[in-house]
Amino acid sequence: MKKTTWAIIALLILASCGNDPLTINTDTFNLNGNVKSVTENLIYSIYDDDWNTEIDTNIIHPSIITTYFFNDKGDWISSETKLSTGEALTKEEVTFSESGDYTGSKVYLDNDELYYENKVVEFTKDVRETDSYDKSNNKIATIRTEYENGRPVFVKAEYITPEMKIETRYKYNEYGDEIESTRVTESDGVEKTETILVKYTDRDKQDNWLRQITYNPKSNDNKCVVFEREIVYY
């Protein structure tokens, strides 16, 4: 799993839980309490039978840290991604209509150059479709998400350059946390299916998870991706 790619996809598939006006908020992220920011540190790791993990030293790459910012109403307003070395990668600014509806976002590189823009085509309680454009306003992708109970259950992402299609189905536990995703990727005429399971090992007093382990149950190398969270409340 390449973090930069999947971090972008993750940001594209988030959607509203049906508030009026329609927006992406802390409910969308399944966050409890009045959250100001969430910082997630992605670490390539190896796990044992007791879910202890250690850094995968075979991957020579700094960890990737993404922070999501929310206003005091709970709306997601921006995010930034950097390496653990301190090097900035991207920052994202959410856009809204005059009535307060989520209309998309603009993603910039660390030099404030526009990287790409997401524009909402359709946004309801059940469906959100977004087109993405590069800095020259060339369409590069369409992401369509279907929801049940405010959670994305099916996402279809079609990328133009390079040409690729990804369909992902999600499952959740009784707390609304993701526990499984099955991704079918089609590229250059080759189709690949991968199922990822999710394990939670730590939560805070608000019952928001602080440590998440994602892994492929069919893999025999015990490789995983650990997400460690720091949550700041208002």
Phi and psi in degrees as a GROMACS rama.xvg file:
@    title "Ramachandran Plot"
@    xaxis  label "Phi"
@    yaxis  label "Psi"
@TYPE xy
-96.6446  117.618  LYS-2
-60.271  -45.0972  LYS-3
-59.1149  -44.8634  THR-4
-61.6124  -49.4898  THR-5
-75.5171  -24.5859  TRP-6
-65.0411  -41.7204  ALA-7
-64.2018  -44.4652  ILE-8
-62.6853  -40.6808  ILE-9
-59.0312  -40.9618  ALA-10
-67.9655  -31.9725  LEU-11
-74.2955  -28.354  LEU-12
-94.738  -5.16208  ILE-13
-65.3798  145.465  LEU-14
-150.552  172.738  ALA-15
-73.5607  152.272  SER-16
-95.5778  11.9056  CYS-17
100.352  13.1234  GLY-18
-68.3455  161.285  ASN-19
-120.443  113.587  ASP-20
-73.5614  160.266  PRO-21
-68.2671  129.775  LEU-22
-152.857  169.08  THR-23
-101.79  124.074  ILE-24
-142.467  -170.712  ASN-25
-64.4776  -28.0242  THR-26
-63.8783  -39.6407  ASP-27
-59.2182  -40.1108  THR-28
-81.9064  1.56742  PHE-29
57.8537  46.2398  ASN-30
-105.123  134.391  LEU-31
-95.7697  147.809  ASN-32
87.1356  176.666  GLY-33
-89.2962  85.9806  ASN-34
-85.8303  133.141  VAL-35
-94.6126  -40.2549  LYS-36
-157.587  154.024  SER-37
-131.435  124.875  VAL-38
-111.747  124.376  THR-39
-115.102  125.572  GLU-40
-105.362  116.4  ASN-41
-93.0516  126.442  LEU-42
-130.854  120.541  ILE-43
-71.4169  125.573  TYR-44
-141.367  179.319  SER-45
-129.58  136.14  ILE-46
-114.632  157.523  TYR-47
-111.262  -173.723  ASP-48
-66.5753  -20.067  ASP-49
-99.8233  11.8935  ASP-50
65.9491  23.5444  TRP-51
-78.4337  144.205  ASN-52
-128.642  155.126  THR-53
-140.72  154.302  GLU-54
-61.6232  136.043  ILE-55
-76.8666  102.303  ASP-56
-72.6117  -9.85215  THR-57
-77.407  -14.4031  ASN-58
-101.532  106.692  ILE-59
-90.5074  84.6747  ILE-60
-159.343  132.959  HIS-61
-65.0741  154.213  PRO-62
-69.57  160.501  SER-63
-113.186  130.564  ILE-64
-118.721  124.178  ILE-65
-120.582  132.253  THR-66
-117.675  129.885  THR-67
-106.422  133.803  TYR-68
-112.858  141.338  PHE-69
-128.278  146.69  PHE-70
-81.8662  179.645  ASN-71
-71.9912  -7.01489  ASP-72
-91.4919  -6.30219  LYS-73
95.8726  -0.151609  GLY-74
-75.217  137.117  ASP-75
-71.443  126.941  TRP-76
-118.762  -23.1157  ILE-77
-169.902  170.511  SER-78
-155.86  163.039  SER-79
-145.206  146.133  GLU-80
-126.481  134.35  THR-81
-145.386  168.601  LYS-82
-87.5128  160.187  LEU-83
-65.195  -15.1085  SER-84
-77.289  -9.30235  THR-85
100.909  -9.58991  GLY-86
-68.9307  125.908  GLU-87
-76.2122  141.423  ALA-88
-109.133  -66.3712  LEU-89
-143.464  161.497  THR-90
-136.617  147.701  LYS-91
-126.091  133.404  GLU-92
-116.773  125.274  GLU-93
-80.1011  142.454  VAL-94
-113.163  147.712  THR-95
-132.622  154.048  PHE-96
-79.5351  173.537  SER-97
-61.4894  -28.6278  GLU-98
-85.9495  -1.62261  SER-99
96.7805  2.93849  GLY-100
-74.1258  144.502  ASP-101
-66.1405  128.211  TYR-102
-118.428  -3.07558  THR-103
139.819  -153.306  GLY-104
-162.33  161.101  SER-105
-120.762  131.168  LYS-106
-110.775  128.701  VAL-107
-118.138  151.029  TYR-108
-78.86  174.873  LEU-109
-66.0698  -16.0084  ASP-110
-95.08  16.6526  ASN-111
67.9993  15.0611  ASP-112
-81.7623  134.136  GLU-113
-61.4981  127.679  LEU-114
-93.8482  -56.5642  TYR-115
-159.751  165.475  TYR-116
-129.082  137.001  GLU-117
-102.426  128.573  ASN-118
-124.082  126.148  LYS-119
-71.8229  130.205  VAL-120
-99.6372  -41.6684  VAL-121
-144.488  137.459  GLU-122
-149.507  107.497  PHE-123
-132.077  -175.104  THR-124
-69.4229  -20.3536  LYS-125
-109.129  -22.1353  ASP-126
-143.839  140.822  VAL-127
-136.125  129.546  ARG-128
-123.734  131.142  GLU-129
-130.524  133.718  THR-130
-100.217  141.768  ASP-131
-114.737  141.618  SER-132
-130.823  143.792  TYR-133
-79.6228  -177.253  ASP-134
-66.4752  -16.9986  LYS-135
-94.6276  9.59039  SER-136
68.205  26.9224  ASN-137
-89.0848  131.754  ASN-138
-67.7515  130.476  LYS-139
-119.134  -16.4948  ILE-140
-166.97  156.997  ALA-141
-130.444  129.877  THR-142
-119.808  122.347  ILE-143
-119.824  126.92  ARG-144
-122.417  135.004  THR-145
-112.178  142.991  GLU-146
-124.451  152.722  TYR-147
-136.544  127.885  GLU-148
54.4286  38.043  ASN-149
77.8937  5.12641  GLY-150
-116.33  139.307  ARG-151
-68.461  124.842  PRO-152
-109.624  -21.0564  VAL-153
-148.4  129.528  PHE-154
-128.537  129.115  VAL-155
-117.191  116.662  LYS-156
-115.035  124.018  ALA-157
-118.791  116.599  GLU-158
-103.726  139.062  TYR-159
-89.4995  -46.806  ILE-160
-135.131  110.56  THR-161
-72.8711  153.197  PRO-162
-68.5463  123.731  GLU-163
-162.618  145.595  MET-164
-126.639  133.147  LYS-165
-129.37  125.262  ILE-166
-117.605  128.239  GLU-167
-129.938  133.499  THR-168
-115.365  140.518  ARG-169
-120.141  149.132  TYR-170
-126.699  149.832  LYS-171
-131.292  157.817  TYR-172
-89.4202  -175.153  ASN-173
-68.6084  -14.9592  GLU-174
-92.581  -0.930517  TYR-175
85.7512  8.42294  GLY-176
-87.6727  140.794  ASP-177
-65.7421  133.195  GLU-178
-121.615  -13.7101  ILE-179
-160.23  141.721  GLU-180
-138.431  137.829  SER-181
-118.16  119.7  THR-182
-114.945  127.839  ARG-183
-111.472  116.769  VAL-184
-110.769  130.001  THR-185
-120.938  119.162  GLU-186
-149.749  132.113  SER-187
54.4011  36.4801  ASP-188
77.9499  3.33785  GLY-189
-109.595  131.545  VAL-190
-109.375  133.801  GLU-191
-131.559  132.165  LYS-192
-114.788  133.366  THR-193
-140.181  131.33  GLU-194
-110.358  129.076  THR-195
-116.006  130.949  ILE-196
-102.696  155.9  LEU-197
-126.261  130.635  VAL-198
-119.544  134.612  LYS-199
-109.562  130.617  TYR-200
-121.317  -3.98753  THR-201
-157.497  139.928  ASP-202
-136.771  159.16  ARG-203
-96.2333  -173.81  ASP-204
-67.5187  -20.5859  LYS-205
-87.4179  2.7776  GLN-206
67.875  25.5411  ASP-207
-89.5961  137.1  ASN-208
-70.1013  145.731  TRP-209
-114.62  -18.1991  LEU-210
-144.209  128.3  ARG-211
-132.179  136.928  GLN-212
-118.725  123.193  ILE-213
-111.327  137.029  THR-214
-154.284  158.782  TYR-215
-96.2716  113.223  ASN-216
-66.218  -18.1373  PRO-217
-88.7607  -7.66447  LYS-218
-80.5127  141.928  SER-219
-106.996  14.8073  ASN-220
-105.332  1.80913  ASP-221
58.7213  23.1716  ASN-222
-77.1622  147.165  LYS-223
-153.941  172.213  CYS-224
-121.004  123.613  VAL-225
-101.732  131.565  VAL-226
-110.912  120.11  PHE-227
-108.556  131.495  GLU-228
-111.268  143.608  ARG-229
-123.625  120.992  GLU-230
-113.21  129.59  ILE-231
-110.722  132.242  VAL-232
-108.713  153.674  TYR-233
